[in-house]
């Protein structure tokens, strides 16, 4: 069960590195990821969507850039870093949803007139360096992607998952979900 070892290494990474501050938000990266997964689970999302919710920001602990990168106009492309890293263990139902969660923010800013006003100051700051609201052409291209709808839902949980001291299940709770959706070495 090589994939079980890889899942455990992934959980260890989040546990060890996830306590760092979450880019200007009142929670750590780990708290944010756990809240996002909790909201997905509470919404009866599929196991792959719950996995994507838990893992969507793992790129923040992988890219090694400082918390204030957005203030310096740097986009760490954490969604691309995460998707590439997770591809060794998960299929596109997880990795593409993770990869698209930043595009989903840009999409919502372009298509939902009330959405942009709900963004936290840190999310507004990163929006600018991530390309701002999508153009009409980008909206059409995004909507055509197979995981676009799931990425939009993930984005909404992502925006909600910034509540200090919220009591949610820990990483061990999600291990069976990750094992369920992890690819076996033969895949």
N, C-alpha and C positions, 0 to 999 in steps of 0.2 A: 504494500500500500504506500507507494512512494508519494502519491498525492496527499495522503494524510500527513506525512512529514512536512510537505510543502505548505499545507494549510496551517499546521502548527507553527512553522517558521514565520508565516505571514501574520498570524495572531501575535506571536512574540514581538515582531517588528512594531506592530501597532501599539502593543503594550509598553514596550521600551521607549519608543520614539514619540508616541502620541500625546504625551503629557505636555509637550511644548505648546506655547500660546498659539491660538488660531487666528493669526493675521488680523489683529485689531478687534476680534470678537470677545465676548465675555466668557468663553469656554475654551477648553483645550481642543486640539485636533481630535483626540480620542473621544472626549465628551461629545463633540459635534457628530462624529461618525456613529457613535452608539445611539444618540438621539435620532439621527436620520434613519437608522435601521429599525429602531423602535417604532417610529411613525409609519414606516413601510409595513412592518409586521402588523401593527394595529389596523392598518388599512386593508389587511388580507391580501397583500401583494404576493406575487409568485416567489418561490425560493430564489430564483435568479435575480429578481428585482430587489429582494431584501439583501442579498449578497452585494449587489451593486451599490445599494444605499450605504451599507457598512463600509465598503471599500472605496467609495468614490473619491475620497481625498487622500488616499495613501501616497499619491504623488508628492504631497507636501512634505512627507517625512522621508521621501526618497531623493528629492532633488537637492537637498542640502543647502538651500538658499535661506537667507535670514527672513524673519517674520515681516520686516518692513520693506520687502522688495517692491510692492506696488507704489510705495511712496517715492521710490527711485525710478519709476517708470518701467520696471522690469516685469515681464510676464514669464513666470516660471513654467508655463504650459503644463501645470500639474496634472491636468486631465489626460494629456498625451503620455506623460511619464507613467502615470498609473495604468492606463490601458495597455501600454507596451509591457510593463512589468507583470500585470495580471494575465496576459495572454498565454503565458506558459502554463497556467493552471485552469483558466476558465475560458468558456466559449464566448462568442460575440453577444449572446444575450446579456452577459455581464459586462464584457469589455467595451462594447459599443455604447451601452448606456452610460458607463463611466466616462468614456471619451466625449460624449455629447452633452454632458451636464453643464458645461460652460456655454456651449452654443445654445442650449435651452434657455439660459438666462438672457442672452442676447435676443433670442426669438421672442421671449415673453415681453421684453422691453419694447419690441417693435409691434407686437400684436395685442397686448393687453394694456390699455391706457392707465389702469390703476396700479399695475405691477411695479413700475419703476419707483413710485413713491413709497413702496413697502420695503425697498432694499435698505440694508444697514449701510452706514457710512463707509465701512470697509468694503462692502460689496459694490457700492457705487464707485469707489476709487478703482477697484480692479476692473469694473466694467469698461472704463475708458481705455485701459491698456489692452483689454481683450477684444477690442474692436467696436465697442458701443452697440447700440441697437442694430439689428440686421436691416439690410436693404430689402426691398420687395423681392428681388431675385434670390437673395439668401434665404428669405422666409420660404419661398416656393421650393428651393432645393432642400432645405431642412425638413419641411413637411413630407417630402418624398422618401425620407430615410426610414428604414424599417423600425428602428428603435426610437424614433423621434417622440412619440407619445409617452413612452416609458421615461425617457430622459426629462421631459417636461414635468411629469409627476415627481421624479427624483428631485428636480430643481425646486419644486415647491416644498418638499420635505427639507431639503438643504437650507432653504431660507428660514424655515421654522425652527430648525435644530440648533438654536443658539441661546438656550435657556439655562442660566446658571443653576447648578445644584439640582437639576431635574433627576429624579430617581428612575433609572432605566436598567434593564438587564445588562450584565457585563459581557465581555468578549466570549467567555465560555458558553454562554447561551447560544451564540451564533455558530459555534463550531459544527454542529450537525447540519446546519443549513449549508455552510460552505462545503462540507464533505459531500453533501447531496448533489451540489451543482458543479463540483470540481470535475475536470476531465480525468479519466483514467489515463495512465501512460500510453495506452494503445491508441488513443484518439488523436 
